[in-house]
Amino acid sequence: MKALKTALILLVALALALALGTCKDSSTNAGSSDIVFPDTKVSYGKHVGPLFLQACAYPGCHSEDTFDQLGFSLDSYDRAMARPGVIVPCDPKSPCNPEVSVLVRRIEGLDGKNRMPLFQTPLNDNQTKGIKTWIREGAQNN
């Protein structure tokens, strides 16, 4: 089971790497720095979704065109959750590790891969922590 989970994560990471080849470097995420996450009760609608739209979901990267091509996008909750392994929600009543999610691994630059978002200012510590908290809290569409 662990080998299957690892293979799935690697497959998703490969698909994401292929998608990166289409990203354009002409966009800017300057507005994402004003999104501040609370320590708890992170909301997809107030925090995560707006951050994804400003920092990730622009044409050529993780927007609707990417979903149509590779089945992955961060422009809506349903599309972000559609690809197994990208965002692995935790059971809020049990301890878990958000770094199982490919999304977290990429925004933190783990596994020797380029830190996301590419060609943009990296997410700040509050935003990275906020996404991890949202995943720990169950990655709800709230």
C-alpha positions in Angstrom: 0.0 0.0 0.0 2.9 2.4 0.9 4.5 1.6 -2.5 1.3 2.4 -4.3 0.9 5.7 -2.5 4.5 6.6 -3.3 4.0 5.7 -6.9 0.9 7.8 -7.1 2.7 10.8 -5.5 5.5 10.4 -8.0 3.0 10.2 -10.9 1.3 13.4 -9.8 4.7 15.1 -9.4 5.7 14.1 -12.9 2.4 15.4 -14.3 3.0 18.7 -12.5 6.5 18.9 -13.8 5.2 18.5 -17.4 2.6 21.2 -16.7 5.4 23.6 -15.6 6.8 23.6 -19.1 3.8 25.5 -20.2 3.9 28.2 -17.6 4.5 31.7 -18.8 6.8 34.0 -16.9 5.0 37.2 -17.8 2.5 37.1 -14.9 3.0 38.5 -11.5 1.7 37.6 -8.0 2.4 40.9 -6.4 -1.1 41.0 -4.9 -0.7 37.6 -3.2 1.4 39.2 -0.4 -1.6 40.9 1.0 -3.4 37.6 1.7 -2.9 36.8 5.4 -4.0 33.5 6.9 -5.3 33.0 10.4 -3.6 30.5 12.8 -6.8 28.3 12.7 -10.1 28.0 10.8 -8.5 28.6 7.4 -11.2 29.2 4.8 -10.8 28.1 1.2 -13.1 31.0 0.1 -11.4 33.7 2.1 -7.8 32.6 2.0 -6.7 29.6 0.0 -8.8 30.2 -3.2 -7.8 33.8 -3.5 -4.2 33.0 -3.0 -4.3 30.3 -5.6 -6.0 32.7 -8.1 -3.4 35.4 -7.5 -0.2 33.3 -7.2 -0.9 30.1 -9.2 -4.0 30.1 -11.5 -3.0 32.3 -14.4 -3.0 31.2 -18.1 -0.3 28.7 -18.9 0.2 27.6 -15.3 -2.5 26.2 -13.0 -5.6 27.6 -14.6 -8.5 26.2 -16.6 -6.2 25.6 -19.7 -4.0 23.4 -17.6 -7.0 21.4 -16.3 -8.1 20.8 -19.8 -4.6 19.6 -20.9 -3.4 17.7 -17.9 -6.4 17.4 -15.5 -4.9 19.8 -12.9 -5.7 23.3 -12.0 -5.9 25.6 -9.0 -8.5 27.9 -10.3 -11.4 26.3 -8.4 -11.8 24.0 -5.4 -13.2 21.1 -7.5 -10.3 21.3 -9.9 -7.7 21.6 -7.2 -9.1 18.5 -5.5 -9.6 16.5 -8.7 -6.1 15.1 -9.0 -5.3 12.5 -6.3 -2.2 13.3 -4.3 -2.0 17.0 -5.1 -3.9 18.0 -2.0 -4.3 15.2 0.6 -6.8 16.4 3.2 -6.2 15.3 6.8 -8.8 14.0 9.2 -8.9 17.0 11.5 -9.3 14.6 14.5 -6.1 12.7 13.7 -2.5 13.9 13.4 -1.2 14.0 9.8 1.6 15.4 7.7 0.5 18.0 5.1 3.9 17.3 3.3 2.2 14.2 1.8 0.5 16.6 -0.5 2.4 17.4 -3.7 1.2 21.0 -3.4 3.0 21.5 -0.1 6.1 19.7 -1.3 6.2 22.1 -4.4 5.6 25.4 -2.5 8.3 24.4 0.0 10.7 23.3 -2.7 11.2 19.8 -1.3 12.4 16.8 -3.3 15.0 18.9 -5.1 12.4 20.5 -7.3 12.0 24.2 -8.1 9.9 26.0 -5.5 6.5 27.1 -6.7 5.2 29.4 -7.9 7.8 29.6 -10.7 8.9 32.9 -12.0 7.1 34.6 -9.1 7.8 35.7 -5.6 7.5 32.6 -3.3 4.6 32.4 -0.9 5.5 33.9 2.4 5.8 31.8 5.6 2.3 32.8 6.8 0.8 31.6 3.4 2.7 28.3 3.4 1.8 27.7 7.0 -1.8 28.6 6.2 -2.1 26.1 3.3 -0.7 23.4 5.6 -3.2 24.4 8.3 -6.1 24.2 5.8 -4.9 20.7 4.8 -4.6 19.7 8.4 -8.2 21.0 9.0 -9.5 18.8 6.3 -9.0 21.0 3.1 -12.7 21.9 3.2 -14.5 24.0 0.6 -15.5 26.6 3.2 
